[in-house]
Amino acid sequence: MRAVFMSGALLAVVIATIAAWWYCRNLLLYGDVTTFGRLAVLVGERPRPLSFWRWIIAEGEGLRLSTWGVFGWFNIRASSEFYLFFDGLSFVGAIGIVIALCTRRNISMGLGILGLWCGLIVFAFWGYASNIITSQGRLLFPALPAGAIFWSWGIDSLAPSRIRSWVTLGIGCALIMIAALVPWLFIAPAYAPKVIGEDTIPPNAIPLNWHFDNGDEWLGAIIDQTSARPGEERTITIYQRLSSGPVSNDAIFIHIVNSAGVIIAQRDSFIGSGNLVRLAMPAIIADSFSVAIPVTVPASDEWQIRVGMYNQLAAVAHQRWIPSADLSVTS
């Protein structure tokens, strides 16, 4: 009992030393220790709080995927085998933990504290996500070091003593290999320009035939849908012929403008996501841009899509609008 008290007291002292000033500041400045209520006003509050199980059912899949690895801005996934591998590792480790808890009489206080810390992080995350619209796995990362040690204890409990070191070495090597391959297998291809032939431009593309000073030519464009609601995303794909001219400092902008001429959503990006170094010029690429529509914009309305190109260094912009590509916005 004394060991439990001392471990808990030590944990409390560490937390207080690191974060007590921040909690006090929140209370004095906002009247809210965690500032969850303040943050909910800024990023979006749920219509009603979610119970723990409703939260798991509604957002557990996205939480699982993003814990193992969703890249970019929550838009680049790995293969199903990638997630299956980590699901399998966690499942085997969980079985080992249950068996160890059922068969071992003496469990160190250190492991108990690790388990308590993981539980506190999950509980705090649920309290946060039950009111605020966010469930990204990165918010569980503070529990990863403790969880990894706890999981290793479970694996160690299952592996026979004669091969235990080999199991540890094999899993470690597999994790290193995965970390080395993921950027090349999943992230880099997602940002690689999509090179197409001129005869493969979809026939429903809106013809543009725009020429820019850098030699870039926009052949056509496609809007995924011509209607939208606040909170949704719309994807605009521009088919462009790149010359061998200097386009490295040029960027594309997408502006969605309401009937009053106010920009209510926009997206800026380098041509081909800035990944043109290994692209043989001239080339025709399909450049797709997703534009998030804020949930706070008023509807119903008619919006216009304005697009163009500007030079990062010279601050020279060329703005045009896509004909016959207006968005009809409904509530």
C-alpha positions in Angstrom: 0.0 0.0 0.0 2.8 2.3 0.8 4.3 1.7 -2.7 1.0 2.6 -4.3 0.8 5.8 -2.4 4.4 6.8 -3.1 4.0 6.0 -6.9 0.7 8.0 -7.1 2.2 10.9 -5.1 5.2 10.9 -7.4 3.0 11.0 -10.5 0.9 13.8 -9.1 4.0 15.9 -8.3 5.4 15.4 -11.8 2.0 16.4 -13.4 1.7 19.4 -11.1 5.3 20.5 -11.8 4.8 20.4 -15.5 1.2 21.6 -16.0 -0.3 23.1 -12.8 0.5 26.7 -13.9 -1.3 26.1 -17.2 -4.5 24.8 -15.5 -4.4 27.8 -13.1 -4.0 30.2 -16.0 -7.0 28.6 -17.8 -9.1 29.0 -14.7 -8.2 32.6 -14.2 -8.4 33.6 -17.8 -11.3 31.6 -19.1 -13.0 30.2 -16.0 -12.5 26.7 -17.4 -9.6 24.5 -16.2 -9.4 22.5 -19.5 -10.7 25.2 -21.9 -12.7 22.5 -23.7 -15.7 24.7 -23.7 -13.8 27.6 -25.2 -12.3 25.4 -27.8 -15.7 23.9 -28.8 -16.9 27.4 -29.7 -14.0 27.8 -32.2 -13.8 24.3 -33.8 -17.3 23.1 -33.6 -19.5 21.6 -30.8 -21.5 18.5 -31.1 -25.3 18.9 -30.9 -25.2 16.6 -27.8 -22.4 14.9 -25.9 -21.6 11.3 -26.9 -21.5 8.5 -24.4 -18.4 6.4 -24.3 -19.8 3.6 -26.3 -21.5 5.9 -28.8 -18.2 7.6 -29.3 -16.4 4.3 -29.9 -19.1 3.1 -32.4 -19.3 6.4 -34.3 -15.6 7.3 -34.5 -13.7 4.2 -33.5 -12.7 3.3 -37.0 -11.2 6.7 -37.8 -9.5 6.7 -34.4 -8.0 3.3 -35.0 -6.7 4.2 -38.5 -5.3 7.5 -37.5 -3.5 6.0 -34.5 -1.7 3.5 -36.7 -1.1 6.0 -39.5 -3.1 8.4 -41.6 -0.9 10.9 -43.3 -1.2 14.3 -45.0 -4.1 16.1 -43.5 -6.1 13.0 -42.6 -6.4 12.2 -46.3 -3.6 9.7 -47.1 -4.1 6.1 -45.9 -1.8 3.1 -46.1 -2.8 -0.3 -47.4 -5.2 -2.6 -45.6 -2.2 -4.9 -44.8 -0.5 -2.1 -42.9 -3.5 -1.7 -40.5 -4.0 -5.4 -40.3 -0.4 -5.9 -39.1 -0.8 -3.4 -36.3 -4.2 -4.7 -35.4 -2.7 -8.1 -35.1 0.2 -6.9 -33.0 -2.1 -5.1 -30.6 -4.5 -8.0 -30.4 -1.7 -10.5 -29.5 -0.3 -8.1 -27.0 -3.7 -7.6 -25.4 -4.1 -11.4 -25.0 -0.7 -11.6 -23.4 -1.6 -8.8 -20.9 -4.9 -10.6 -20.0 -3.1 -13.9 -19.5 -0.3 -12.3 -17.5 -2.8 -10.5 -15.2 -4.7 -13.8 -14.6 -1.6 -16.0 -14.0 0.9 -13.8 -12.2 0.4 -13.0 -8.5 3.0 -10.3 -8.2 2.7 -7.3 -10.5 5.0 -4.4 -10.1 3.6 -1.0 -9.1 5.3 0.5 -12.2 3.1 -1.5 -14.5 0.1 -0.5 -12.5 1.0 3.1 -12.9 1.5 2.7 -16.7 -1.9 1.1 -17.0 -3.5 3.9 -14.9 -1.8 6.5 -17.1 -3.2 4.9 -20.3 -6.7 4.8 -18.8 -6.5 8.4 -17.7 -5.5 9.5 -21.3 -8.3 7.5 -22.9 -10.8 8.9 -20.3 -9.6 12.5 -20.8 -9.7 12.1 -24.6 -13.3 10.8 -24.4 -14.3 13.8 -22.3 -12.7 16.0 -25.0 -14.1 14.3 -28.0 -17.6 13.7 -26.6 -18.3 17.5 -26.9 -15.8 18.6 -29.6 -15.9 17.4 -33.1 -12.5 15.7 -33.3 -11.2 12.1 -32.9 -7.7 11.9 -34.3 -5.3 9.2 -33.1 -2.6 11.7 -32.4 -4.4 12.9 -29.3 -3.7 9.4 -27.9 0.0 9.7 -28.5 0.7 10.8 -24.8 -0.2 7.3 -23.8 1.9 5.6 -26.4 5.2 5.2 -24.4 3.3 3.7 -21.4 1.1 1.6 -23.7 4.1 0.3 -25.6 5.8 -0.9 -22.4 2.5 -2.5 -21.2 2.1 -4.2 -24.6 5.7 -5.4 -24.6 5.0 -7.0 -21.2 2.1 -8.9 -22.8 4.2 -10.1 -25.7 7.0 -11.1 -23.3 4.5 -13.1 -21.3 3.5 -15.1 -24.4 6.9 -15.8 -25.9 8.8 -18.9 -24.7 11.9 -17.9 -22.8 14.3 -19.6 -25.3 13.0 -17.5 -28.3 12.0 -14.3 -26.4 14.9 -12.2 -27.6 14.4 -13.3 -31.2 10.7 -12.3 -31.0 11.7 -8.9 -29.7 14.3 -8.5 -32.4 12.0 -9.6 -35.2 9.2 -7.2 -34.2 11.7 -4.4 -33.8 13.1 -5.0 -37.3 9.7 -5.2 -38.8 8.7 -1.8 -37.3 12.0 -0.2 -38.5 11.4 -1.6 -42.0 7.8 -0.3 -42.1 8.8 3.1 -40.9 11.4 3.2 -43.7 9.0 2.1 -46.4 5.9 4.1 -45.6 7.1 7.4 -47.0 8.0 5.7 -50.3 5.0 3.4 -50.6 2.1 5.6 -49.5 3.1 9.3 -48.9 5.3 10.1 -52.0 2.9 8.5 -54.5 0.0 10.6 -53.1 1.8 13.8 -53.9 3.2 12.7 -57.3 1.7 14.6 -60.2 -0.8 12.5 -62.1 0.5 12.5 -65.7 -2.1 11.8 -68.4 -2.3 11.8 -72.1 -4.2 14.6 -73.9 -6.7 12.1 -75.3 -7.5 10.9 -71.7 -9.0 14.2 -70.6 -12.6 13.4 -69.6 -15.1 14.5 -72.3 -17.2 16.2 -69.6 -14.4 18.5 -68.6 -15.2 22.2 -69.0 -12.9 23.5 -71.8 -10.6 26.4 -70.8 -7.7 26.8 -73.2 -6.0 29.4 -71.0 -2.4 30.4 -71.5 -0.2 31.8 -68.8 3.1 33.8 -69.0 5.1 30.9 -67.6 4.1 28.7 -70.6 1.5 26.7 -68.5 -1.7 26.0 -70.4 -4.9 25.0 -68.7 -6.9 22.7 -71.0 -10.0 22.1 -68.9 -11.5 21.6 -65.5 -14.0 19.4 -63.7 -16.0 20.1 -60.5 -17.0 16.9 -58.7 -20.5 18.3 -57.9 -22.3 21.5 -58.7 -24.2 21.6 -55.4 -22.8 21.8 -51.9 -23.7 22.2 -48.3 -21.9 24.0 -45.5 -19.3 21.7 -43.9 -18.7 19.6 -47.1 -15.7 19.5 -49.5 -15.7 20.0 -53.2 -12.9 18.9 -55.5 -11.8 20.9 -58.5 -9.5 19.1 -61.0 -7.5 21.2 -63.5 -6.0 19.6 -66.5 -2.9 21.5 -67.5 -0.1 21.2 -70.0 3.2 22.1 -68.4 6.0 23.5 -70.6 9.7 23.4 -69.8 9.5 26.9 -68.4 10.1 28.0 -64.8 7.0 27.0 -62.8 8.7 26.1 -59.5 7.7 29.4 -57.9 4.2 29.5 -59.3 1.2 28.5 -57.2 -2.5 27.8 -58.0 -5.4 29.3 -56.0 -9.0 28.3 -55.9 -11.5 30.8 -54.5 -15.1 30.1 -53.9 -17.0 33.4 -53.9 -20.5 34.1 -52.8 -23.1 36.2 -54.5 -21.8 39.3 -52.6 -18.3 38.8 -54.0 -16.9 37.7 -50.7 -14.4 34.8 -50.6 -15.9 32.2 -48.3 -13.5 29.3 -49.0 -10.1 28.9 -50.7 -7.2 26.6 -51.4 -3.7 27.4 -52.5 -1.1 24.9 -53.7 2.0 24.6 -55.8 1.6 23.2 -59.2 1.6 19.4 -58.9 1.9 19.8 -55.1 5.4 21.2 -55.8 6.7 17.8 -56.8 7.8 18.5 -60.4 11.5 17.8 -60.0 11.5 14.4 -61.6 8.7 15.1 -64.1 9.8 15.0 -67.7 8.6 18.2 -69.4 6.5 19.0 -71.3 3.7 17.0 -69.7 0.0 17.1 -69.1 -1.1 16.6 -65.5 -4.4 16.3 -63.7 -4.1 18.6 -60.6 -6.9 18.0 -58.0 -7.7 20.4 -55.2 -10.1 19.8 -52.3 -11.7 22.9 -50.9 -13.4 22.7 -47.5 -16.6 24.8 -47.1 -16.9 26.2 -43.6 -19.9 25.1 -41.6 -20.7 28.7 -40.7 -21.3 30.1 -44.2 -24.9 31.1 -44.8 -27.1 29.2 -47.3 -28.9 29.2 -49.7 -26.8 31.0 -52.2 -25.1 30.8 -55.6 -21.3 30.7 -55.6 -18.7 31.2 -58.3 -15.4 29.4 -58.5 -12.5 31.7 -59.4 -9.1 30.2 -60.1 -5.8 31.4 -61.2 -2.1 31.4 -60.8 0.4 33.6 -59.0 4.2 33.8 -58.6 5.5 33.4 -55.0 8.4 35.8 -55.6 7.0 38.4 -58.0 3.6 38.6 -56.3 2.0 38.7 -59.8 -1.5 37.1 -59.9 -3.7 36.1 -62.9 -7.3 35.5 -61.8 -10.0 34.0 -63.9 -13.3 32.1 -63.3 -14.4 28.7 -64.6 -17.4 29.2 -66.9 -20.5 27.2 -66.2 -19.1 25.9 -62.9 -21.2 27.8 -60.3 -22.1 26.0 -57.0 -25.6 26.0 -55.8 -25.5 26.0 -52.0 -28.3 24.7 -49.8 -28.7 24.5 -46.0 
